[in-house]
């Protein structure tokens, strides 16, 4: 006897449809967790290099090549959003520019642009918020940049002074617009980003007021938490301020307190092995240290290197015979935040009572004259 079995084709088709839908949704979910950066250029040869780097992580620079005036990157931002930098060396102007990335698609249009910072960058919530803000201040920013160019090119000191005065006035207007934008957009994460980016240049009391005005949701964002931590750790770096103590390890792995050097004048220098301007000042510091170390002067160098071997190699090569400490957490460490270190080199001259005398940026200082006056025979 032959048994006939009827197959319910409708049920099979429904099952296949469900499997297909689930597969498509899984692809979409996966891609939604990644970022894609699509770039367009003009008149650049195939093989031209494009490099990006996530500045909010320790990831190295990533490089790809242009093909048919297009380039593409993809990846994942673990903590959204993140600040990226992009460079295209074969552009007429080799400057770089910054942009913000969440796990979405970002388009960078550099077609017919001489300067990379004139690129049209769109895509992602916070990048689009940045575009709106930049459009708001565009005319003032253009006027500021034009005056800066004229100031650099001017040979007449009076003309330079005039350009500087006009530029300072426009900068004041731009900062007023920024503060107004923050207060009027307290529900946008980009408002917190602006405060976070601006905080080192403002008194903590003013940063606190701006932070207090943010919505609870924005305070709980990445940049909101950055500001909260900064306000908890940082100190006002004004002349005469009593500076906080900290403890870091030296070359032998021993913990060293800054307070150990009380009763001496201390030059506290933040630096890194990869920082050219930092290391350029070491020969002069060696001379000053030899001249004044027996008269109550000490140098304490704090490296923000993440690579222990490169730090040690630089200390030995540069013949740094004074106290050398390291904070492997770099600019994100508690010490750097406490001392408002957003870039290196930055240094402080501290009196024997632990109070701030002077603050110096970019390796420029008047330490020789200061020590001659303070430690005169």
Rosetta blueprint (number, residue, H / E / L):
1 X L
2 X L
3 X L
4 X L
5 X L
6 X L
7 X L
8 X L
9 X H
10 X H
11 X H
12 X H
13 X H
14 X H
15 X H
16 X H
17 X H
18 X H
19 X H
20 X H
21 X H
22 X H
23 X H
24 X H
25 X H
26 X H
27 X H
28 X H
29 X H
30 X H
31 X H
32 X H
33 X L
34 X L
35 X E
36 X E
37 X E
38 X E
39 X E
40 X E
41 X L
42 X L
43 X L
44 X L
45 X L
46 X L
47 X L
48 X L
49 X E
50 X E
51 X E
52 X E
53 X E
54 X E
55 X L
56 X L
57 X L
58 X L
59 X L
60 X L
61 X L
62 X E
63 X E
64 X E
65 X E
66 X L
67 X E
68 X L
69 X L
70 X E
71 X E
72 X E
73 X E
74 X E
75 X E
76 X L
77 X L
78 X L
79 X L
80 X L
81 X L
82 X E
83 X E
84 X E
85 X E
86 X E
87 X E
88 X L
89 X L
90 X L
91 X L
92 X L
93 X L
94 X L
95 X L
96 X E
97 X E
98 X E
99 X E
100 X E
101 X E
102 X L
103 X L
104 X L
105 X E
106 X E
107 X E
108 X E
109 X E
110 X L
111 X L
112 X L
113 X L
114 X L
115 X L
116 X H
117 X H
118 X H
119 X L
120 X E
121 X E
122 X E
123 X L
124 X L
125 X H
126 X H
127 X H
128 X H
129 X H
130 X H
131 X H
132 X H
133 X H
134 X H
135 X H
136 X H
137 X H
138 X H
139 X H
140 X H
141 X H
142 X H
143 X H
144 X H
145 X H
146 X H
147 X H
148 X H
149 X H
150 X H
151 X H
152 X H
153 X H
154 X L
155 X L
156 X L
157 X H
158 X H
159 X H
160 X H
161 X H
162 X H
163 X H
164 X H
165 X H
166 X H
167 X H
168 X H
169 X H
170 X H
171 X H
172 X H
173 X H
174 X H
175 X H
176 X H
177 X H
178 X H
179 X H
180 X H
181 X H
182 X H
183 X H
184 X H
185 X L
186 X L
187 X L
188 X L
189 X H
190 X H
191 X H
192 X H
193 X H
194 X H
195 X H
196 X H
197 X H
198 X H
199 X H
200 X H
201 X H
202 X L
203 X L
204 X H
205 X H
206 X H
207 X H
208 X H
209 X H
210 X H
211 X H
212 X H
213 X L
214 X L
215 X L
216 X H
217 X H
218 X H
219 X H
220 X L
221 X L
222 X H
223 X H
224 X H
225 X H
226 X H
227 X H
228 X H
229 X H
230 X H
231 X H
232 X H
233 X H
234 X L
235 X L
236 X L
237 X L
238 X L
239 X L
240 X L
241 X L
242 X E
243 X L
244 X L
245 X L
246 X L
247 X E
248 X E
249 X E
250 X E
251 X L
252 X L
253 X L
254 X L
255 X E
256 X E
257 X E
258 X H
259 X H
260 X H
261 X H
262 X L
263 X L
264 X L
265 X E
266 X E
267 X E
268 X E
269 X E
270 X E
271 X E
272 X L
273 X L
274 X L
275 X L
276 X H
277 X H
278 X H
279 X H
280 X H
281 X L
282 X H
283 X H
284 X H
285 X H
286 X H
287 X H
288 X H
289 X H
290 X H
291 X H
292 X H
293 X H
294 X H
295 X H
296 X L
297 X E
298 X E
299 X E
300 X E
301 X E
302 X E
303 X E
304 X L
305 X L
306 X L
307 X L
308 X H
309 X H
310 X H
311 X H
312 X H
313 X H
314 X H
315 X H
316 X H
317 X H
318 X L
319 X L
320 X L
321 X L
322 X L
323 X E
324 X E
325 X E
326 X E
327 X L
328 X L
329 X L
330 X H
331 X H
332 X H
333 X L
334 X H
335 X H
336 X H
337 X H
338 X H
339 X L
340 X L
341 X L
342 X L
343 X L
344 X L
345 X L
346 X E
347 X E
348 X E
349 X E
350 X E
351 X L
352 X L
353 X L
354 X L
355 X E
356 X E
357 X E
358 X E
359 X E
360 X E
361 X E
362 X L
363 X L
364 X L
365 X L
366 X L
367 X H
368 X H
369 X H
370 X H
371 X H
372 X H
373 X H
374 X H
375 X L
376 X L
377 X L
